[in-house]
Amino acid sequence: MLRAALAARVGNWPEAVRRCPDSDLDLAATGVVHALAVGALRRLSEEGGRHTDFGTAALAIVLWAHLLDEDDPGDFRALLTERRGAPVPDEVWEGAHSHLLGRITELLRALDVRAGRDILAAWETAWETERAVLAVLLSDAGPDGLIPLEEAARHLVSRDRGEALLDAYTARHPDPATWTADSPDHRACADVLAQALAERGQGRVRAKKWSEALADFSTAARLGHPLGPGDRAAVLRAGKNVGRSRTGRDYSPVTRIQGLEMAQALLPEDGSLAAELTAELVRQGRKVFGTDPRQSRNRFARALVVSPDDRDARSGLDDHLRADLRQALDGAEPRDRIRAVAVLDLLQRDPDCASAREWLRGHYAEQAVVAASDGRTATARSAVRDVIHYDGGEGPCEEERIDNVLVDLLIDAARVTEAESARAGMERRVDLLSTAADIAGPTRGDVREERDAAVLDLAEHLEATASPSDVIGLFLRDLMRTGVSARFDRTVKAAYLRRAETRAEEGDFGGAQHDRACAERIGTGLPDQGLLFGTVPRSRRHPRHDSGQGALF
């Protein structure tokens, strides 16, 4: 301590700070401690608005807190008595003690204001804390404050200055939603912050600031604060009143729902809050049913999460589904936006819902068409049974009846594509009708006729818009026999001849000869298309006649 005092006497304050001990000051001569404390305080006051040294401030705080300790471990009063040459009366000592404390506090506060330090880094806070507990460590004095942040926070809460703590902490961390107990940034002060938030929440409830109080309690709980009986009562009161007013003029449904959500999350076992929240969600869902369907659905869905058995919330969602079904059936909305499971659930609750039955009939009809097109006949027939069921059909479903319905569905799907002039639509029509013809068998000649007409349309479309090879490729798919349609035969023959010309121009004389031979055989001795992919017996009338099947390929 003496070395520190000598260093300070010649103006070497960094050395004085380094030499001064952190503890056991009562072992040093009180006069030396006093001399160094006076010098440190004078240096701080002389620096005025200039940057002041944290080490010097720490030195002044530690030494004066020691000298003015109520227990007087350094016998400071005895030193003054010795220098006065007379005892110091109690009333004089107490008055001077309070006056000196005030002067030091005012100086440190003024320096804090000039430097722009907040209350968590203030020298005034360090001064108050050092007088209560040993908190200032000379070796740890740094740019963030003279005492650890946690110690400063605890001191402020213990002095009923929790709001000041929260104001300073919020200025440092503006988003309270990120304050969590397991966050490295907030772990040290989590319990102190939680206590301050709970106390402020209690105060805000008394001031009828319901939303703010619930926000405080929510953040406190996130920081690990367990709600005591008083806190629970305050949360319940805030939840009952949030978003409301006695006159009803300041009623805010959004504020009320948000507040009830927070209150219900804090007290999940309280049935009254859950009932209040559910009722408000249903009420607002009904209110915006026609103006904001999306928000209305969200309100009803959230109400069902809070109260799974609430009939009003379920009824609201069912009404939305009925409206969606009507729009989908009218073509105003895509059908795939509706889930079949939801429609089936609705039909269980409302067996007489005609729109649900009609939508399901169309849904399974689409499934049947897709499955049949993919060659999954068993799946398609199963879907047809559902079509018959939701179409009002009764009694057993024989396989013949199921196949007839499936054929009709395929034909209906093919007719939908008639409006499409693009090649893809016409090919889709041919594929659907071909599938229908395969399922229908020989008893449904009308299906084969419609298939043949679709093949002819596609062939003529390819003749006009595509290459001859595309027309020939369609012919080789064996969808229509030669001799069935003169127009089809002419179209295929013309395609072979055009491709022969192209091949001849390109120097492919063998290919050109092949195509001309195929063209000659179209409709003149060519066997049934069904034999294109099998062996062809020789004709008895023309034993040496070559069917030309190989030439087709």
Beta strands, then each sheet from edge to edge (+ up, - down):
end
